[in-house]
Amino acid sequence: MGSFKNMRERGRPIFAVCVVLVGLLALSLLVSGCGGSFGDDVTIGGAVTAVNTITVQGKATVSSAPDEAILTLAVESDGSDPAASMNANSAAVAKVLERLKAEGVDSANIETANVTVMAIRTYNPQTGQETLTGYRSQNTVTVTLTDAAVVGKVLSAAVESGVTNVSGPVWRLKNDSAAVVQALSEAVANARDKARALADAQGIEVGDVVMMNEGSIEQPVVPIYAGYYDAAGAGLGKVAETPISPATLDVTATITVTYTLKR
C-alpha cells in the first residue's frame, strides 16, 4: 500500500509537465491557424481577395448607323371556302413578290414567315348565334434590306402591289465588329478613370492590371412601328413613297478590371 502511494506521488511532476506541453502545443496550433489574418490576403465569403488591389467596372456606349432594315408584309384574301381564299391569296402574293424583285430586292432576302387560313364568322346579338360567312387566308413575308435609302420606296411598292398589312422597319446592326471593339476600348478607359478616382481619394496610385473580364455587349433592335397597320387601298393605285429616317443604334459594352495599388 505504501509503495503504491509513493509511486503516485512521484508521478505528479511528470503529469504536470505533460499538461504544460499539451497547453503549449494547443496555443501553437491556434496561433498558426490565425496567421492568415495578418498576411497579404484576406478571406471574404470564402474567396481570397488581395488587399492591395481594386476592382472596378467600366462601361461605354457607341452609336452606330444600322446596316439592315427588316420589313414584315402580309397579304389577306377572302373566299367562300378555304380553297378559294387560298387560291386568291397565292395569286396576290405572287404579284407582290414579282414587284419586290422588280424594285431590286434579291429573292434571298425575301422569306415566308407565316401562312394561315381562318374562318370568318358573324355574330348576331339578337339570336346569340354565329354564322359562317367565308374564309380568310393570310401570307406573311419578311424582307431584309441593306440600303436605308430604298426602304420607303419598297414599302410603297409593296402596298401598291397588294400588301394589306405592314410592320416595320426594324433596324439592326448585323456587322457590329467595329462598334463592339470601340465600345470595349472605351469601357477599359472608363474603368481606369474610375480606379484612379478612387485611388486618388486615398492618396495612392493605380498599378498594373491583375485581371480583366468582358461583361455584356448590348445591342438593342429598334422597331419604328410597334405592330401591324392596315395598308388602306392596297393594290388600288399609286402610293406615295413613305418617308423613312434610319434610327441610331447604341452598342454598350461592360468590363470588370482588377488593378494593383501602389502605396
C-alpha positions in Angstrom: 0.0 0.0 0.0 2.8 2.4 0.9 4.7 1.5 -2.2 1.7 2.4 -4.4 1.3 5.7 -2.7 5.0 6.6 -3.2 4.6 5.8 -7.0 1.6 8.0 -7.3 3.4 11.0 -5.6 6.4 10.6 -7.8 4.2 10.6 -10.9 2.6 14.1 -10.2 5.5 16.2 -11.5 5.5 14.2 -14.8 1.7 14.7 -15.2 2.1 18.4 -14.6 4.8 18.6 -17.3 2.6 16.8 -19.8 -0.3 19.2 -19.1 2.0 22.2 -19.8 3.3 20.6 -23.0 -0.2 19.9 -24.3 -1.2 23.5 -23.5 1.8 24.9 -25.4 1.0 22.7 -28.3 -2.6 23.8 -28.5 -1.6 27.5 -28.3 0.9 27.0 -31.1 -1.8 25.5 -33.3 -4.1 28.3 -32.5 -1.6 30.9 -33.5 -0.6 29.2 -36.7 -4.2 28.8 -37.7 -4.9 32.5 -37.3 -1.7 33.6 -39.0 -3.5 34.1 -42.4 -5.4 37.1 -40.9 -2.2 39.1 -40.7 -0.8 38.2 -44.1 -1.2 39.8 -47.5 -4.6 38.2 -48.2 -8.0 38.3 -46.6 -10.9 35.9 -46.9 -14.3 37.3 -47.6 -17.3 35.0 -48.2 -15.0 32.0 -48.9 -13.0 33.8 -51.6 -9.5 35.1 -51.2 -9.0 38.7 -52.3 -5.7 40.6 -52.4 -5.5 43.5 -50.0 -3.6 45.8 -52.3 -5.9 45.7 -55.3 -9.0 47.5 -56.5 -11.8 46.1 -58.8 -14.0 48.4 -60.9 -16.5 48.1 -63.7 -16.1 50.0 -66.9 -19.0 50.9 -69.3 -19.2 52.6 -72.6 -21.8 53.2 -75.3 -21.0 53.8 -79.0 -23.7 55.0 -81.5 -23.7 53.4 -85.0 -25.9 53.6 -88.1 -27.9 50.4 -88.8 -26.9 48.3 -91.8 -30.1 46.3 -92.1 -33.9 47.1 -92.1 -36.5 44.3 -91.7 -40.0 44.8 -93.2 -42.9 42.5 -92.4 -45.5 42.4 -95.2 -48.8 40.5 -95.1 -51.4 39.8 -97.8 -55.0 38.9 -96.8 -57.6 37.4 -99.2 -61.2 36.3 -98.6 -63.1 33.5 -100.3 -66.3 31.5 -99.9 -64.3 28.4 -98.9 -60.7 27.6 -97.8 -59.6 26.7 -101.3 -61.0 29.8 -102.9 -59.4 32.1 -100.3 -56.0 30.3 -100.6 -56.0 30.5 -104.4 -56.8 34.2 -104.3 -54.1 34.7 -101.7 -51.5 32.8 -103.7 -52.2 34.9 -106.8 -52.0 38.2 -104.8 -48.7 37.2 -103.0 -47.2 36.2 -106.4 -47.8 39.8 -107.6 -46.2 41.2 -104.5 -43.1 39.1 -104.8 -42.8 40.0 -108.5 -43.0 43.7 -107.7 -40.4 43.4 -104.9 -38.0 41.7 -107.2 -38.6 44.5 -109.8 -37.7 47.0 -107.1 -34.3 45.3 -106.8 -34.9 43.1 -103.7 -33.0 39.9 -104.0 -35.1 36.7 -103.7 -32.6 35.5 -101.0 -33.8 38.5 -98.8 -37.5 37.5 -99.0 -38.7 34.9 -96.6 -42.1 33.4 -95.9 -42.8 33.9 -92.2 -46.3 32.5 -91.8 -49.4 31.3 -93.7 -52.8 31.0 -92.1 -56.4 30.2 -93.2 -59.2 31.0 -90.8 -63.0 31.0 -90.8 -64.9 34.3 -90.9 -68.0 34.3 -88.6 -70.6 36.9 -88.0 -72.2 37.2 -84.6 -75.9 38.0 -84.3 -76.6 39.7 -81.0 -80.4 39.1 -81.4 -80.1 35.4 -81.7 -76.8 34.9 -80.0 -75.7 32.7 -82.9 -72.6 32.8 -85.2 -72.9 32.5 -89.0 -70.1 31.3 -91.2 -69.7 33.9 -93.9 -66.4 32.8 -95.6 -62.7 32.2 -95.1 -59.6 34.4 -94.9 -56.1 33.4 -95.9 -53.0 35.4 -94.9 -49.5 35.1 -96.1 -46.7 37.0 -94.3 -43.2 37.6 -95.6 -40.2 39.3 -94.2 -38.0 41.4 -96.4 -34.4 42.3 -95.4 -32.9 45.5 -96.9 -29.3 46.6 -96.6 -29.9 50.1 -98.0 -31.8 52.5 -95.9 -32.4 54.8 -98.9 -34.8 52.3 -100.6 -36.9 51.3 -97.5 -39.6 53.9 -98.2 -39.7 53.0 -101.9 -40.1 49.3 -101.2 -42.8 49.9 -98.7 -44.8 51.9 -101.1 -44.3 49.4 -103.9 -45.4 46.6 -101.7 -48.7 48.3 -100.8 -49.3 49.2 -104.5 -48.9 45.6 -105.5 -51.4 44.3 -102.9 -49.9 44.1 -99.4 -52.7 44.7 -96.9 -50.7 44.8 -93.6 -47.3 46.3 -93.0 -44.9 46.3 -90.0 -41.5 47.9 -89.8 -38.9 48.7 -90.5 -36.9 47.1 -87.7 -33.4 48.5 -87.7 -30.5 46.2 -86.9 -26.7 46.2 -86.9 -25.6 43.0 -88.5 -21.9 43.8 -88.8 -21.2 45.2 -85.3 -17.5 44.3 -85.0 -16.1 47.9 -85.3 -18.7 49.3 -82.9 -18.1 46.5 -80.4 -14.3 47.0 -80.5 -14.7 50.7 -80.0 -17.1 50.2 -77.1 -14.8 47.8 -75.4 -11.8 50.1 -75.8 -13.8 53.0 -74.2 -15.0 50.8 -71.4 -11.4 49.9 -70.5 -10.6 53.7 -70.3 -13.7 54.2 -68.2 -12.6 51.5 -65.8 -9.1 53.1 -65.5 -10.6 56.5 -64.8 -12.8 55.1 -62.0 -9.9 53.3 -60.4 -7.8 56.4 -60.5 -10.5 58.5 -58.9 -10.9 56.0 -56.1 -7.1 55.7 -55.6 -6.6 59.5 -55.6 -9.2 59.9 -52.9 -7.0 57.6 -50.7 -3.7 59.2 -51.7 -2.4 56.1 -53.6 -1.7 55.2 -57.2 -3.2 52.6 -59.6 -0.7 50.0 -60.8 -0.9 47.2 -63.4 -3.9 45.1 -64.4 -4.3 41.9 -62.5 -7.4 40.6 -64.1 -9.9 41.7 -66.8 -13.2 40.2 -67.7 -15.5 41.1 -70.5 -19.1 41.6 -69.5 -22.2 42.0 -71.6 -22.5 43.5 -75.1 -25.9 45.1 -75.5 -27.2 45.9 -79.0 -30.9 46.8 -79.0 -33.2 46.2 -82.0 -35.2 49.3 -82.8 -38.6 49.0 -84.4 -40.2 52.0 -86.0 -43.7 50.7 -85.6 -44.9 48.5 -82.7 -47.3 46.4 -84.8 -49.2 46.0 -88.0 -51.2 48.8 -89.6 -53.7 48.3 -92.4 -52.5 49.4 -95.8 -55.7 51.1 -96.9 -56.3 51.0 -100.6 -53.7 48.2 -101.1 -53.3 47.5 -104.8 -55.8 50.2 -105.9 -53.4 52.8 -107.2 -50.2 54.8 -106.9 -48.8 55.1 -103.3 -46.5 58.0 -102.4 -43.1 56.9 -101.1 -43.1 56.6 -97.4 -40.6 59.0 -95.7 -38.1 56.9 -93.6 -35.4 58.1 -91.3 -33.0 55.4 -90.0 -32.6 55.1 -86.2 -29.3 55.3 -84.5 -28.3 52.1 -82.7 -26.4 52.1 -79.4 -23.8 49.4 -78.7 -23.0 49.2 -75.0 -20.0 47.2 -73.5 -19.2 46.5 -69.9 -16.0 45.0 -68.4 -14.6 44.3 -65.0 -10.9 45.1 -64.2 -8.8 44.5 -61.2 -5.7 46.7 -60.7 -2.9 46.6 -58.2 -2.5 49.6 -55.9 0.8 51.4 -55.1 1.1 52.9 -51.7 
